[in-house]
């Protein structure tokens, strides 16, 4: 049986993280106000809360995407090259990629997440299930730059299938998404057959979108407000949960869901060496999730250097779909 290989490339110092958060908290009130990167939503508790969110009746993306893979896996396998290196961006528990091993028959599986420690137990378990498959865990914050190790291009590695499910591309603005997709296109390498398999959440009724990010049980609110505890731990701030409320709204002009924390009273947030005053109603912007049309995202893929994509949705026609999975050859 082969043994998984682990490579940790991303190492943020505690001081670097602290300064990044302080910079966001002290942003000028105009044009955007205070902001915290959504990556700070995912501490240990935040990750468990997000897993709970995916089970909520209002949160359609996870189960809708899963149904698309289930129904169309055979058709996808006709487009995706066999015996490839499957590179799973934001692998998490690796469940989505592992569910496609049977259909795609990859030679090698590369799980990419911000920490290899998060990947170790899962890859060890998968290796026992697939003893002949090469497996690699890479710790990388690819939201900054998709710099994969040169070793992945070793002779005989085969074409590359970059896998980015879950509509995580929505966390990027359109301009950022184009930069990222160009990096993905470069990461596909020169071999024929390589490409990107990506999940994309589509524009739909604002009521359905807002409910998915503000469920009646309040799990998403707890997920967003847990960021306060994480910031307190990382920066030493004195924020109180009772002072902040969750807000989710659909910004039609930008075609995105926004999540914010809203101050419930006039208050001052203090930390060692600094402070920031917030007026009642002032917000900390914590996440965006952009929604696309099939035509709009297809155009973005073409601009990034990919071929015209194949599209599978949860509806008979792509334009009627709520969610799309796209294969774009490189």
RODO-2510 file (C-alpha; in nm, 4 decimals, decimal comma):
residues 330
     n   res          X          Y          Z
     1     x     0,0000     0,0000     0,0000
     2     x     0,1240     0,3485    -0,0847
     3     x     0,1668     0,6135     0,1844
     4     x     0,0234     0,9662     0,1525
     5     x     0,2752     1,2491     0,1132
     6     x     0,2150     1,5770     0,2990
     7     x     0,3601     1,9176     0,2076
     8     x     0,2858     2,2320     0,4114
     9     x     0,3483     2,5406     0,1982
    10     x     0,1381     2,8012     0,3796
    11     x     0,2683     2,9310     0,7122
    12     x     0,1144     3,2527     0,8432
    13     x     0,2687     3,3881     1,1619
    14     x     0,0387     3,4854     1,4465
    15     x     0,1516     3,8477     1,4077
    16     x     0,0788     3,8475     1,0332
    17     x    -0,2737     3,7191     1,0995
    18     x    -0,3221     3,9768     1,3758
    19     x    -0,2152     4,2641     1,1511
    20     x    -0,4399     4,1431     0,8671
    21     x    -0,7404     4,1419     1,0988
    22     x    -0,6598     4,4818     1,2514
    23     x    -0,6218     4,6282     0,9014
    24     x    -0,9705     4,5044     0,8148
    25     x    -1,1295     4,6247     1,1379
    26     x    -0,9810     4,9730     1,1025
    27     x    -1,0776     5,0213     0,7372
    28     x    -1,2269     5,3627     0,6650
    29     x    -1,6030     5,3917     0,6845
    30     x    -1,6050     5,4690     0,3105
    31     x    -1,6295     5,3081     0,0652
    32     x    -1,6628     4,9627     0,2176
    33     x    -1,6167     4,9945     0,5898
    34     x    -1,4733     4,7308     0,8208
    35     x    -1,4199     4,3870     0,6725
    36     x    -1,2859     4,0487     0,7808
    37     x    -1,1864     3,7780     0,5343
    38     x    -1,4288     3,4826     0,5243
    39     x    -1,1385     3,2444     0,5865
    40     x    -1,1592     3,3513     0,9518
    41     x    -1,5087     3,2035     0,9729
    42     x    -1,3517     2,8574     0,9648
    43     x    -1,1930     2,7913     1,3002
    44     x    -1,2653     2,4494     1,4530
    45     x    -1,6154     2,5462     1,5681
    46     x    -1,6888     2,7452     1,2527
    47     x    -1,6036     2,4444     1,0348
    48     x    -1,8435     2,2256     1,2330
    49     x    -2,1153     2,4892     1,2103
    50     x    -2,0711     2,5062     0,8333
    51     x    -2,1103     2,1282     0,8126
    52     x    -2,4408     2,1725     0,9977
    53     x    -2,5452     2,4478     0,7547
    54     x    -2,5093     2,2076     0,4613
    55     x    -2,7788     1,9874     0,6207
    56     x    -3,0347     2,2680     0,6566
    57     x    -3,3449     2,2602     0,4342
    58     x    -3,2852     2,6214     0,3259
    59     x    -2,9261     2,5587     0,2159
    60     x    -2,9704     2,4168    -0,1336
    61     x    -2,6134     2,4357    -0,2835
    62     x    -2,4607     2,1247    -0,1255
    63     x    -2,7422     1,8802    -0,1979
    64     x    -2,8157     2,0322    -0,5406
    65     x    -2,4549     1,9968    -0,6500
    66     x    -2,4423     1,6436    -0,5071
    67     x    -2,7500     1,5503    -0,7112
    68     x    -2,5863     1,6865    -1,0277
    69     x    -2,2783     1,4721    -0,9675
    70     x    -2,4951     1,1690    -0,8937
    71     x    -2,7086     1,2040    -1,2055
    72     x    -2,4377     1,3148    -1,4490
    73     x    -2,1223     1,1399    -1,3233
    74     x    -2,1147     0,9055    -1,6215
    75     x    -2,1455     1,1920    -1,8706
    76     x    -1,8744     1,3834    -1,6853
    77     x    -1,6460     1,0809    -1,6967
    78     x    -1,6652     1,0896    -2,0773
    79     x    -1,5156     1,4405    -2,0727
    80     x    -1,2717     1,4123    -1,7824
    81     x    -0,9508     1,2218    -1,8700
    82     x    -0,8888     0,8845    -1,7066
    83     x    -0,5629     0,8122    -1,5255
    84     x    -0,5238     1,1814    -1,4411
    85     x    -0,4005     1,3720    -1,1380
    86     x    -0,7132     1,4971    -0,9574
    87     x    -0,6272     1,8199    -0,7729
    88     x    -0,8957     1,9024    -0,5169
    89     x    -0,8905     2,2739    -0,4268
    90     x    -1,0271     2,3373    -0,0783
    91     x    -1,0565     1,9637    -0,0192
    92     x    -1,1990     1,9796     0,3327
    93     x    -1,3023     1,6244     0,4258
    94     x    -1,2281     1,5083     0,0658
    95     x    -1,5779     1,3602     0,0417
    96     x    -1,6828     1,5220    -0,2866
    97     x    -1,3693     1,4158    -0,4725
    98     x    -1,3683     1,0655    -0,3238
    99     x    -1,7249     1,0202    -0,4442
   100     x    -1,5975     1,0618    -0,8017
   101     x    -1,3030     0,8193    -0,7826
   102     x    -1,5119     0,5360    -0,9230
   103     x    -1,6272     0,7344    -1,2247
   104     x    -1,3062     0,9278    -1,2959
   105     x    -1,0440     0,6613    -1,2114
   106     x    -0,7648     0,9077    -1,1236
   107     x    -0,4049     0,7879    -1,0993
   108     x    -0,3239     1,0356    -0,8247
   109     x    -0,5282     1,2439    -0,5809
   110     x    -0,3925     1,5771    -0,4547
   111     x    -0,5896     1,7348    -0,1694
   112     x    -0,5230     2,1076    -0,1228
   113     x    -0,6332     2,2917     0,1902
   114     x    -0,4859     2,5609     0,4097
   115     x    -0,3487     2,3057     0,6579
   116     x    -0,2146     1,9561     0,5928
   117     x    -0,2925     1,8655     0,9547
   118     x    -0,6604     1,9014     0,8644
   119     x    -0,6080     1,6502     0,5793
   120     x    -0,3973     1,3812     0,7485
   121     x    -0,6640     1,1569     0,9000
   122     x    -0,8862     1,1701     0,5924
   123     x    -0,6052     1,0918     0,3473
   124     x    -0,4787     0,8077     0,5666
   125     x    -0,8298     0,6574     0,5603
   126     x    -0,8677     0,7082     0,1838
   127     x    -0,5282     0,5498     0,1222
   128     x    -0,6482     0,2318     0,2936
   129     x    -0,9555     0,2296     0,0687
   130     x    -0,7513     0,2971    -0,2474
   131     x    -0,4112     0,1405    -0,1716
   132     x    -0,2688     0,1717    -0,5235
   133     x    -0,3585     0,5396    -0,5755
   134     x    -0,0930     0,8017    -0,5085
   135     x    -0,2191     1,0604    -0,2577
   136     x    -0,0710     1,3963    -0,1669
   137     x    -0,1856     1,6535     0,0885
   138     x    -0,0790     2,0147     0,0303
   139     x    -0,1189     2,2939     0,2848
   140     x    -0,1710     2,6077     0,0762
   141     x    -0,3742     2,9289     0,0951
   142     x    -0,4567     2,9374    -0,2759
   143     x    -0,6804     3,2418    -0,2310
   144     x    -0,3541     3,4370    -0,2371
   145     x    -0,1797     3,2470    -0,5186
   146     x    -0,2157     2,8999    -0,6666
   147     x     0,1504     2,7973    -0,6480
   148     x     0,1474     2,4180    -0,6624
   149     x     0,4692     2,2259    -0,5946
   150     x     0,6852     2,1608    -0,8994
   151     x     0,6930     1,7905    -0,8085
   152     x     0,3355     1,7543    -0,9344
   153     x     0,4700     1,7919    -1,2865
   154     x     0,6924     1,4863    -1,2663
   155     x     0,7148     1,2646    -1,5774
   156     x     0,4275     1,0225    -1,6184
   157     x     0,1930     1,2209    -1,3945
   158     x    -0,0681     1,2425    -1,6728
   159     x    -0,3137     1,5224    -1,7395
   160     x    -0,4467     1,7319    -1,4525
   161     x    -0,8069     1,7714    -1,3453
   162     x    -0,8450     2,0761    -1,1210
   163     x    -1,1553     2,0263    -0,9037
   164     x    -1,3231     2,3243    -0,7336
   165     x    -1,6737     2,2290    -0,6168
   166     x    -1,9180     2,3875    -0,3752
   167     x    -1,9530     2,7260    -0,5502
   168     x    -1,6496     2,8506    -0,3538
   169     x    -1,5604     3,0584    -0,6610
   170     x    -1,8417     3,2855    -0,5416
   171     x    -1,6179     3,4187    -0,2632
   172     x    -1,4154     3,5957    -0,5337
   173     x    -1,5323     3,9165    -0,7019
   174     x    -1,5579     3,8815    -1,0815
   175     x    -1,2191     4,0510    -1,1240
   176     x    -1,0606     3,8304    -0,8570
   177     x    -1,2261     3,5222    -1,0077
   178     x    -1,0710     3,5985    -1,3460
   179     x    -0,7231     3,6272    -1,1904
   180     x    -0,7754     3,3034    -1,0004
   181     x    -0,9087     3,1142    -1,3035
   182     x    -0,6067     3,2239    -1,5059
   183     x    -0,3882     3,0747    -1,2320
   184     x    -0,5935     2,7551    -1,2500
   185     x    -0,5489     2,7481    -1,6274
   186     x    -0,1726     2,7776    -1,5784
   187     x    -0,1821     2,5040    -1,3125
   188     x    -0,3504     2,2666    -1,5597
   189     x    -0,0138     2,2330    -1,7302
   190     x     0,0647     2,1564    -2,0922
   191     x    -0,0749     1,8046    -2,1326
   192     x    -0,3776     1,7504    -2,3558
   193     x    -0,6967     1,6574    -2,1739
   194     x    -0,6335     1,8702    -1,8653
   195     x    -0,9019     2,1049    -1,7411
   196     x    -1,1221     2,2382    -1,4614
   197     x    -1,4350     2,0854    -1,3081
   198     x    -1,6093     2,3555    -1,1065
   199     x    -1,9353     2,4113    -0,9188
   200     x    -2,1113     2,7443    -0,9745
   201     x    -2,4152     2,8781    -0,7896
   202     x    -2,6595     3,0481    -1,0250
   203     x    -2,8715     3,3606    -0,9939
   204     x    -3,2185     3,2900    -0,8595
   205     x    -3,4990     3,4495    -0,6584
   206     x    -3,3652     3,6749    -0,3818
   207     x    -3,5985     3,5194    -0,1246
   208     x    -3,4486     3,1734    -0,1806
   209     x    -3,0947     3,3113    -0,1759
   210     x    -3,1374     3,5088     0,1455
   211     x    -3,3067     3,2162     0,3225
   212     x    -3,0064     2,9958     0,2402
   213     x    -2,7809     3,2398     0,4289
   214     x    -3,0227     3,3263     0,7118
   215     x    -3,1978     3,0038     0,8146
   216     x    -3,4836     2,9902     1,0624
   217     x    -3,2829     2,7812     1,3131
   218     x    -3,0141     3,0490     1,3256
   219     x    -2,7249     2,8158     1,2421
   220     x    -2,5839     3,0539     0,9803
   221     x    -2,6171     3,3398     1,2277
   222     x    -2,4158     3,1375     1,4806
   223     x    -2,1578     3,0598     1,2108
   224     x    -2,1178     3,4290     1,1277
   225     x    -2,1180     3,5487     1,4892
   226     x    -1,8609     3,2822     1,5860
   227     x    -1,6157     3,4963     1,3893
   228     x    -1,6285     3,7392     1,6838
   229     x    -1,4859     3,4756     1,9174
   230     x    -1,2193     3,3864     1,6631
   231     x    -1,1124     3,7493     1,6187
   232     x    -1,1018     3,7964     1,9964
   233     x    -0,8713     3,4961     2,0225
   234     x    -0,6425     3,5985     1,7356
   235     x    -0,6201     3,9737     1,8002
   236     x    -0,7070     4,0180     2,1664
   237     x    -1,0149     4,2289     2,0942
   238     x    -1,2914     4,2681     2,3533
   239     x    -1,5924     4,2181     2,1223
   240     x    -1,9097     4,0855     2,2875
   241     x    -2,1422     3,8477     2,1038
   242     x    -2,4467     4,0285     2,2418
   243     x    -2,3393     4,3487     2,0641
   244     x    -2,3495     4,2019     1,7131
   245     x    -2,6271     4,0602     1,4948
   246     x    -2,6101     3,8559     1,1755
   247     x    -2,7297     4,0105     0,8492
   248     x    -2,7557     3,8401     0,5089
   249     x    -2,8813     4,0257     0,2020
   250     x    -2,8799     3,9897    -0,1752
   251     x    -2,7080     4,2807    -0,3478
   252     x    -2,8801     4,2797    -0,6876
   253     x    -2,6449     4,5342    -0,8412
   254     x    -2,3386     4,3192    -0,7619
   255     x    -2,5246     3,9860    -0,8006
   256     x    -2,3987     3,8633    -0,4659
   257     x    -2,5144     3,7519    -0,1244
   258     x    -2,3439     3,9538     0,1481
   259     x    -2,2990     3,8571     0,5115
   260     x    -2,2380     4,1233     0,7739
   261     x    -2,2145     4,1626     1,1487
   262     x    -2,4194     4,4643     1,2586
   263     x    -2,3441     4,6649     1,5725
   264     x    -2,6514     4,6731     1,7996
   265     x    -2,5387     4,9867     1,9873
   266     x    -2,2704     5,2524     1,9771
   267     x    -1,9557     5,0783     2,0984
   268     x    -1,5769     5,0753     2,0893
   269     x    -1,3772     4,7629     2,0071
   270     x    -1,0420     4,7643     2,1864
   271     x    -0,7303     4,5515     2,1486
   272     x    -0,3700     4,5843     2,2733
   273     x    -0,2336     4,8940     2,1011
   274     x    -0,5527     5,0141     1,9310
   275     x    -0,9275     5,0582     1,9108
   276     x    -1,2118     5,1289     1,6671
   277     x    -1,5450     5,2961     1,7376
   278     x    -1,8611     5,1589     1,5730
   279     x    -2,1927     5,3404     1,5585
   280     x    -2,5168     5,1519     1,6054
   281     x    -2,6053     4,9879     1,2732
   282     x    -2,2481     4,9980     1,1413
   283     x    -2,1342     4,6739     0,9828
   284     x    -1,8376     4,4415     0,9553
   285     x    -1,8507     4,2774     0,6114
   286     x    -1,7623     3,9088     0,6568
   287     x    -1,8411     3,7301     0,3286
   288     x    -1,9577     3,7643    -0,0306
   289     x    -2,1033     3,4866    -0,2420
   290     x    -2,1392     3,5928    -0,6037
   291     x    -2,4101     3,4305    -0,8151
   292     x    -2,3618     3,3762    -1,1865
   293     x    -2,5556     3,2994    -1,5003
   294     x    -2,4337     3,0076    -1,7108
   295     x    -2,3568     3,2464    -1,9974
   296     x    -2,1716     3,4892    -1,7710
   297     x    -1,9497     3,2262    -1,6115
   298     x    -1,8843     3,0558    -1,9447
   299     x    -1,7589     3,3883    -2,0772
   300     x    -1,5316     3,4246    -1,7717
   301     x    -1,3814     3,0810    -1,8383
   302     x    -1,3107     3,1759    -2,1985
   303     x    -1,1405     3,4982    -2,0836
   304     x    -0,9254     3,2898    -1,8485
   305     x    -0,8009     3,0779    -2,1377
   306     x    -1,0276     2,7736    -2,1150
   307     x    -1,2335     2,6170    -2,3922
   308     x    -1,6115     2,6517    -2,4132
   309     x    -1,7374     2,4540    -2,1109
   310     x    -1,9691     2,1576    -2,0909
   311     x    -2,2496     2,2361    -1,8464
   312     x    -2,4657     2,0152    -1,6254
   313     x    -2,7420     2,1613    -1,4078
   314     x    -3,0325     2,0423    -1,1958
   315     x    -3,2819     2,1374    -1,4687
   316     x    -3,3643     2,0161    -1,8214
   317     x    -3,2101     2,3336    -1,9656
   318     x    -2,9068     2,5177    -1,8299
   319     x    -3,0863     2,8518    -1,8174
   320     x    -3,3455     2,7073    -1,5789
   321     x    -3,0920     2,5599    -1,3387
   322     x    -3,0314     2,6649    -0,9800
   323     x    -2,6767     2,5301    -0,9737
   324     x    -2,4254     2,4276    -1,2398
   325     x    -2,1230     2,2019    -1,2677
   326     x    -1,8947     2,2915    -1,5586
   327     x    -1,6059     2,1127    -1,7269
   328     x    -1,3718     2,3506    -1,9067
   329     x    -1,0884     2,1964    -2,1029
   330     x    -0,7512     2,3682    -2,0942
***
